[in-house]
Structures are given as C-alpha cells and as structure tokens.
Amino acid sequence: MIMFSNVVCWPPFGQTTVIPHNQAEAKFSVLIESSISFPEQGWEAVLWHNGSEDGSWVDLPLKEVDQNSEGSPLAITSKDRPKVYRRYFTGEIMRSNSKSTSIEFTLKFRTTASAAWKWVNDQSNVSNGEIFFQSNHLPTALSDCFGNFSSSFDVHQLKSEVPDTSLWSLTLPIPAAGRESVFSNEPLGTPLDFTRWFALIRIWSPWLAPRHGKGKFEVNEDAILCSFLRRDGLHLVLLAVSGLEDILTIFKHDGKGGMLVSSRNDGTDAGRAQLIAAVGRTFETANAACMYQARKLVSGPGSLSKELQAALDEPVDEEARTRWMENWYDGLTYCTWNGLGQDLNEQKIYNALDTLDKNNIKITNLIIDDNWQSLDNPGKGQFERRWTDFEANQEGFPKGLAYTITTIRDNHPSIQHVAVWHAILGYWGGISPDGNIAKKYKTKVVSRSQGHETFMPPAIITVVDADDAQRMYNDFYQFLSSCRIDSVKTDAQFFLDLLEDAEDRRRFIGAYQDAWTISSLRYFSVKAISCMSQTPQILFHTQLPTNKPRLMVRNSDDFFPEIPTSHPWHIFMNAYNSLFTQHLNILPDWDMFQTSHEYSSFHAAGRCVSGGPIYFTDEPGKHDVGLINQMSGENVQGKTVILRPSNIGKTIASGIYTAYEEERLLKVGTYHGSKGTGSGILGIFNVVQKPISDFIMLSEFLGLEDGMEYLVRAHTTGEISKPMSTNDKLPCVSLELQTKSWEILSTFPIHNISMRSSDESKSQDVKISVLGLLGKMTGAAAILGSEFTVEKAGRLHVSTRLKALGVLGIYISDLPSKSIKDNFLLTILGSVIPVHTVSISPISENILEVDVERAWKEMGLYSGWQNEVAVEIFMS
C-alpha cells in the first residue's frame, strides 16, 4: 500500500525566484502532508541542489520544525478534503561570492532511513526550481544588456525618479507621411543572459493582454511593454511610447530572439519613435521608472490643446465633485448589457429595477448600455446600423429619454447616477447620412479597416468630421444632461485607430479624444467610462497624463458568461494588465459580471481586490444577494457602497513571469490605508483545472513593514493566524484551492498597548488589531482610521471610523480573560450600544464582534451629513 503524500515548497518548484541583493541566504520552507488513514510517521526531507562551490549537485538535509514550540502556518483547505498530517521543514543555502548566481534545486523525501527516496519531480510532475542571487551592481550602459545592439537609436542615460534603477531614453527618426503612413522596422538587439520574459501585447485592436516565455524572446503579437528577468536577478523593462508626433510604436521579434521596433508615422512632419528602458532590482521599480519618464514626455509644454486647457481651467465646485465621484467610484452599479439583452426598452429597465428593489438590492449607479439610441437599418447587424438622432429610439422609449430617466429617478431614489452607452463615433456603423445628426454637423466618409478583428468586416462609414466633433459632443452631452443623464460609457474607441488613411487618423484621434474629454468634464465631471480604448495612442495621449481628472477605463476584454474557459483568463488578464494601467491616471474597470453564475464568486473576488468599480448585469430575479452583501455594505446615509481598497490590485512580484499555462495560483495584491497602519490584501485564484497547493509568504503582501507584527485573516473561513512578522521562519499560510476556487487574505497590523490598573500598581501588555467588517471580501477597506489611547484611569479607548455598517471585528490578545458586561463599554454618537449586539466570535476566542449595523438601526441613530460611523470601544 502506498502512502499518500503532498509536498509544497517555498521557493516553489518549476519557478524562478530572486533573492534580493541585501539578503545573504535563500530560505527554504517545505510542507509534507500525509493521509490520516495511515499511522503518523516521521519524515526526512532533503533539498538536492547545485549550489556547491564547484557547481556539483549536493544534499541539504532540512530541519523539521517543532510545531509545539515554533508554531505553524495557518492551514486553509477545502471543506471536503480528507484530513491530513502536516510536517514542516526549513533550511538555507548561503550566497556564494565565488560561483554563479543561479542555483537549481529539487527535493527528495522518505518516511524511514530504510525506505526508498521519493523525488518530488516524479511524485508531482514538476520541474526543478531555480533561484538567482541578485547582483549588487546595476548596468551602466544599456548596450551591456543586449547583443548586436543597434547603432541606429539615439540613446541617452537619464536621471531616474525611482531609487536603485538605471534609466535610458531611445529615439529613432521616422520620415514624414503623406496620405499613407510611413512604416519603420528597426532591429534593437537581442536581450542577453535572461531566463524569462513578460510582455503586454495588443491581443486585438482595443485590448491589452499578457504573454510570457522562457529563454528565447518570441512574442507573436504587437507589444507595448516587455520585461526580462536577467540571470543576475535584475529586471530589464522596455516601454514603447505612442501618441507623440502622430507616431505609433510597438515591439516585435525577429524570429531569432531579437527585438524589432516597429513604428508608423501618420504625421506630415518627420518625427521620432520614442522608447524608454530601465533596469531595476524589481520589476515594479523598473516599470515605474519607465512610466514616470513616459508621463514627462506626454505632459510637456503644448501637450494640451487650447480648448482642453480652457475646459480644465473652468471653475468647479470641488466639494460637490468629490461627493459625486465618491458615489460614482464607490457605488454599487447595475448594467443592462448581459442582463437585459440587446433588445432593450424602458419597460425591461423598469422591471429589472423593481426586481432589484424587491430583493432589497439598492444600487447607486445605473448604466443603460447599447441599443437605446435612434438607429437606421432595423433588423441588421450592429456594424450595419447607424446613429440618426440624439433622442432615444421611439420603439423602446416612446415618451423620450427624459421621461424614462425621470421615471427611474422618481421611483428609485437610491440611484444617484444614470449613464448611457454610445460609441466614440456615434454607433458601430457610424452616423446615418440621412439622419438629423448628419444634417446638423459636418460629416466625412472614411474607410475603417478590419484590423485584427475577423468578425468585423472593413467598411466605408459616415462620421461627424473632426472639425465638428467638439460641437457635436457639446450638443449631445448638453441634451443628455437635460434628460437628467449625468454620466456616459463611451465604447469602441479603437475605431479611431482603425481609420485607414493616415490623414484621417492624424485629424480624428486627438480631436475626438479631446472633444470627448472636454464635454464629459463640462457636463459630467468626468463621470465617464472609457471602453475598448487600450490602443497605444489613447493610452498615452488621454490616459497617462495627470493634468486631467481621473478617468474610469475598462481594463480588459469583456466578461463572456457563456464561455467557461474565459473566466479564469479574465481575472488573469486583468491582474497583469494592471501592472501597466496602475500608472495611468485612471481607475481600472474589470467589467461587469453576473452574481448567479458558476464563476460568480470568482469574478466578485476579482472585482473586490481590483481597486476599481463593481457593477453587475444580472437577469431580473437571478441574484445572489449574499454574494452582493459580501462585496458591499450600507452606509449611514442608506446608500450601498463597495469596499474598494485605496490602491490598484495587480499581479504581485512572485508571479510577474508566470505564464497562464503554468500550474500556479494567481495572486493579486493590493493595499488599503496609510503606510504602516493599513492592510495588505491578497486575492488568490486557482486558474488551472486541478487542485493547487501553495505557501503564502507574509512578504508577498503589499505595504508591510519590517519589524511589525500582523494577523492574517482568511475571508472564506474566517480563520485567523497567530501574530506574525516578516522575519518569521515559516510562511504565514499554507493554502489549497480546488478548481474554480479562490480566497482573499488580509493582513492587519497589531498594536502593542501597555495598560495600567487604576492605581498604576500593575501593567499589562495587550495586542490589539482592528479587523474591519467581517463577512466582507475586502472588509479591511471599510476602515477609514483607528486610534488607540490609554486613559489616565488605565482604560483603553479604541476609536474606529468605518465607511459602511456591518459587523466590526477587533482582535484582543487577552479577550478570553475578560467579560463583555464587566470590561467593555461601546458607544456610537455618544450613545451606549445594546449589549446583545456585542459578542465573542465563534471562530476565535480572541475576536470581539460588534454588530454595528444592528445597533445603528435598533437605536434609530442619525448621522446628519456624515457618511461614516465612528465606533468607540472602552476596555478595562
């Protein structure tokens, strides 16, 4: 009979791990799990590696951890998984000054000295792991990073704004264009001595997506960003900048591992292709160095048109704008697209909203998606239909758009903002040459190419001319505003890049982007969603500069409810795209999803850690109210708000170079709050088709400080770790996820408080941590601030401000020795809350649970104009 065993290792097998330049050793942690169906036995674990002085393979016996004295990681597994024994082992490989920085390793293990060794490669079908001890020195010349480095580029080393990075600019002259563009394909060189690469590519014209590879650089699509993990542990990042001087620039490969710089000049003047390169100790620092320099390039003098500058200079009520934008960013949103279908009418919208009310789902924002507009060619496909009039179509909205919106607002007062959809050029088929819009504005017939889109035929379409785009947008948004529409979703923006003639692209891209921005600023305070707009020119012209208010921008291709394989890829793609979009002046939007779907909670968890908006598109009556409640909460004004972390969620450092096809968990990290006092949040997703086990290191959470202690809490189980620090020997969590499963882990800083008795004769140290709202996926993001004060009488006062109502959790190290009745007094707005709303958590005897929502409603409290609630806890 063969004993079941499962092995987990950090650093992981099959992956490449960098040991920072200031760390002298690589620390290994190994978990061996075995079935309790067999008697528990001892295990031996030996690391087999080639890190010896002469490069030969040698044994490193690992030391078993005494879990009674040293503790163990928080173990999170699926409920239906058989119970197992767990044994942990540790060991170290020291940095060598006399040999290569690269070390390969694997593991062998057995139960007794007489038993045969088992190799993890055979047992789990994994390849060797690899570690790189990072170099102390950054390269001084970019040419040192390439073989056959081209002399055609003008290269200048720049002063980087990011510490520990080297930065260069590269330019290449491109001749002027006429009616047709001028193209250039110039070899850059072959990146040297790297092990893995990562690129963000144009998966099709409007969208970005990640690509990965090992060894030879061979990206099959146009790339705008490429990163190489070098064997000295450093990261080389290259960024192609577009939108300057009417030039588009991307990266290709030459089939031999070399990089090509491909540029297109649409301008009537000669220009320059612009590249930025950086080398850093982490991908994030090298990437940031490139993006900061790119922002300087696109935000220089003359980067704004006179019209856009004038619009930005118009006086605004900043307090009102802040309040509107909070609702827009943080309100729960319903979109009609998948839920109500393309045959849209006002009655379907009314019914959907009534059904939401019946289910006590209070949305803050409503998006009326495609098919409300007046169009010609009824019955034909969307690319053959054309926009005729500003007013809504008579068939679906017989009393007009204003009547529909007024009815919605009157019947559903919780809805603060209503947006409507439209394409950047009006509709998918452009403007009807026979409609009222064509009669009022100057038009132009243009050729739209197919691009990479096989489903969309090339076409000759009529559009409002670039010279009249500003007037059209001003009139259109003025009309929408008169109908009580106060926001828009502007789609198909990549059509500007598909215009075939260089002259049309030159005239239309900037003119339409500026016209749209100016009018959305003027009428909607930029409460707008930019969609299908990840074309290089728009990314750099509109979305990177910080001289305009922050836009909401779709971060990836669509949510496709009927395609099962699309759902893990959707989360993966967004997490990697955010490595780039985190540096844009935008809020990344991971798209709508449905709450009653086999992947509904998977998508919900992704949206919660994204740092962006949350909107759903359920069919009427098909709602998972419990899931919606995990994503959101009701505030003291009765509005539903999402618990959005204050930073953008993105793939963390340990996963930058991990391909979608590799059997690894996807880890999406974000951070909420101020440095040192906030919470790191990690969304973990199984994107492969089998169960996956892994370690979670405390160092993988963003924003944590060395020397501080933290608690780690799992959302799905409510379990909490022992106090941990980044100096601990073991990982903080061992985790197993089944197919389609996910987890959200949050860290909470521990505050060490010294309390004295009333006569100051005794002192006691207590560990306190505020855990946010329990039962919420990102409950840490409900915390607006916490203060800890020891009063003269020795009583501890904890004051916590919350964004929403719910159950507040407080970790107290000596809670088991206290009585809620005798040792606690809790107040809200100066009133003592009912004792039955305070309890000890059934999951942990150290967690005090305060049902703030129940207390607020039972006490009939009123906050005035305040949007937050302060909970005061006094403990003796």
Salt bridges, closest charged atoms under 4 A:
GLU33 OE1 - ARG81 NH2 2.70
GLU33 OE2 - ARG86 NE 3.25
GLU40 OE2 - ARG87 NH2 3.53
GLU44 OE2 - ARG110 NE 3.28
ASP59 OD1 - LYS108 NZ 3.43
GLU64 OE2 - ARG87 NH1 2.61
GLU70 OE1 - LYS729 NZ 3.35
GLU130 OE2 - ARG231 NH1 3.28
ASP154 OD1 - HIS156 NE2 3.23
GLU161 OE2 - LYS296 NZ 3.01
ASP164 OD2 - ARG281 NE 3.76
GLU218 OE2 - LYS216 NZ 3.94
GLU221 OE2 - ARG211 NH2 2.98
ASP222 OD1 - LYS252 NZ 2.72
ASP232 OD2 - ARG230 NH2 2.79
ASP266 OD1 - ARG264 NE 3.43
ASP266 OD1 - ARG505 NH2 2.78
GLU284 OE2 - LYS650 NZ 3.15
GLU314 OE2 - ARG522 NH2 3.11
GLU318 OE2 - ARG321 NH1 3.99
ASP330 OD1 - ARG644 NE 2.64
ASP330 OD2 - LYS803 NZ 3.19
ASP354 OD1 - HIS412 NE2 3.38
ASP357 OD2 - HIS412 ND1 2.68
ASP369 OD2 - LYS489 NZ 2.94
ASP376 OD2 - ARG386 NE 2.89
ASP410 OD1 - ARG484 NH1 3.96
ASP465 OD2 - LYS442 NZ 3.88
ASP465 OD2 - ARG507 NH2 2.66
ASP467 OD2 - LYS442 NZ 3.30
ASP467 OD1 - ARG507 NH2 3.24
ASP468 OD2 - ARG471 NH2 2.87
ASP475 OD2 - LYS440 NZ 3.73
ASP486 OD2 - ARG409 NH2 3.55
ASP486 OD2 - HIS417 ND1 2.67
ASP497 OD2 - ARG202 NH2 3.10
ASP497 OD1 - ARG264 NH2 3.27
ASP501 OD2 - ARG179 NH2 2.67
ASP504 OD1 - LYS444 NZ 3.03
ASP514 OD1 - HIS541 NE2 3.10
ASP558 OD1 - ARG554 NH2 2.67
ASP591 OD1 - ARG554 NH1 3.35
GLU598 OE1 - LYS740 NZ 2.71
ASP618 OD2 - HIS623 ND1 2.91
GLU619 OE1 - LYS622 NZ 3.29
GLU634 OE1 - LYS857 NZ 3.56
GLU662 OE2 - ARG196 NH1 2.86
GLU663 OE1 - LYS690 NZ 2.82
ASP694 OD2 - ARG664 NH2 3.14
ASP694 OD2 - LYS667 NZ 3.27
GLU700 OE2 - LYS667 NZ 3.02
GLU709 OE1 - LYS767 NZ 2.61
GLU736 OE2 - ARG81 NE 2.96
GLU791 OE1 - ARG795 NE 3.02
ASP814 OD2 - LYS818 NZ 3.54
GLU853 OE2 - LYS857 NZ 3.22
GLU858 OE1 - HIS836 NE2 2.90
GLU858 OE2 - ARG854 NE 2.81
GLU868 OE2 - ARG801 NH1 3.23
GLU872 OE1 - HIS797 NE2 2.66
